[in-house]
Amino acid sequence: MIDVTSAELNAWIAGLMLPLARILGMISAAPLFSNGAVPVRIRLAVGLVAAMAIVPALPPLPAIDPGSGLGLTIFVQQILIGVVIGFVMRLVFAAVDVAGELIGLQMGLSFATFFDPQSGGQTGVLAEFIGLLASLLFLALNGHLLMIDVVVRSFEWLPIRPEPVFAIGWREAAATGALLFAAGLLLALPLVAALLITNIAMGVLTRASPQINLFAVGFPITMTAGFVVLLLSLDAFGPVMTHFYDEGFEAIAVVVQALSGAP
C-alpha cells in the first residue's frame, strides 16, 4: 500500500500547478495559441503536456501549500508572468496590424472591413492580409515552438519563488510596446510615402486641369499604386518580419530578467 503524506501531496500539486499556470498564461496571450479558432481543449492539452515534460528538469520548488494564501499569490504571479511573455510577442503582431491599417487608410481601403474572430471586432482587409502573412511566416520559422522554448527558459531566468517580482519588468514591457509600435510605423512608411507622392501628383494634375474629376480618377489610381508598391515590397517583408520576431524574443528575455531583478 502506498502511503502519501499531506506534505508530499501538496508538493506534487504545487510542482505541477505552478509551472502549468505560467505556461497556460503564455498560451492565453501569445499569438496563434490564443487564436479563437484553436479549441480550448487543445490549448489545455498543449499546456499540460509541456508542463509535464519540463517539471522533472525544474529546480526543487520551495515548500508551499497550494491552498494557502501564499500559494494562491504565487499561482497568480505565475499566470501574470506567462501572460506578459505572450503579450510581448503579441505586440509584434499588433505592430503589423498598425502598419496594415495605415497602409489601408492611405490606399482608401479603410472602409473595406469584416469581422475578425481573433480580435473580436472589425478589421481592415489589408491589415488582415498582412497579419495572415505575418502569421504564416511565424509558423514557417517555427515561432510557435520557439514560444514554448522561451517559456521553458523563463524558469531559468525567473525561477518560481515566494518573493514578488520586480516592478521594473512591467516598465520594460511597456517600453517594448512603444518600440514595436514605432517599428510598425516604420514598416508602413515606404508605402505611405509612395502613396503620398501619388496624392501630391494627383493634386498637381488637378490644379493643372480643373476639369478632371479627382474623386472619380484619384481613387483607382491611388489603389493601383498602393497594390503595385505592396507587390514590390513583398520580397523584403520576410527579412523585416524575421528581424521583428528576433526583437520580440529578445524583448521577452529582457522583460523576464527584469522581473527577476537581474541587471
Secondary structure, DSSP 8 states (H G I E B T S, - for coil): -----HHHHHHHHHHHHHHHHHHHHHHHHSTTTT-TTS-HHHHHHHHHHHHHHHGGGS-------TTSHHHHHHHHHHHHHHHHHHHHHHHHHHHHHHHHHHHHHHHT-TT-EEEETTTTEEEEHHHHHHHHHHHHHHHHTTHHHHHHHHHHHHHHHS---SS---THHHHHHHHHHHHHHHHHHHHHHHHHHHHHHHHHHHHHHHHH-TTS-HHHHHHHHHHHHHHHHHHHHHHHHHHHHHHHHHHHHHHHHHHHHHHHT--
